[in-house]
Amino acid sequence: MGVSNAMTADFLRSAYGGESQAHMRYLIWGEEAEKNNFPNIGKLFRAIAYAEYVHAQNHFNILKDNLYDTSVVAGAVFGSTNIIDNLQGAINGELHEIKQMYPVYLETAKFQKEKNAEKSFHYALEAEKVHAKLFQDAQNSAKENKDISITSVYVCPVCGFTTLDDNVAQCPICGVKKDNFKKF
């Protein structure tokens, strides 16, 4: 695996850092949601935290043969105030990835003919679009002081696609059968 272009490698490291931070942030915000009587929003945060782990792992695996120390610069939201603000932080982070980060990273990987990075960035970009909508829907419910009405959340272990309840037979992004999804 690996990459031969320094810019794509930098983008993979930055994306890895950002996804790793999102993973932890969503776990923290999920715990807080549950403590504040929003157990299903907590479940959604935990599920999407797993999806962010999938993205980080995909980026990491492309660079796994490049063992050396490096600084990783990645944007992140810090802090925690209340369910609505935490969801807004999640929405803002997802929208940054959708509108700013991943389009540039993806086009660079295509231009530099880095097929593995291209696939990893594509998977993350498409999954983040779904995450932003799920967080927005959750925030709309929280603004009415209501939890979201769900039974389960399913996450594709290959690309991080996330769906509510039992509504797909296979992943629309990477084609993995739903039987392989992780259920929350």
Buried (B, 14 or more C-beta within 10 A) or exposed (E): EEBEBEBBBBBBBBBBBBBBBBBEBBBEBBBBBBEBEBBBBBBBBBBBBBBBBBBBBBBBBBBEEEEEEEEBEBBEBEEBEEBBBBBBBBBBBBBBBBEEBBEEBBEBBBEBEBEBBBBBBBBBBBBBBBBBEBBBBBBEBBEEEEBBEBEBBBBBBBBBBBBBEEEBEBBEBBEBEBEEBBEB
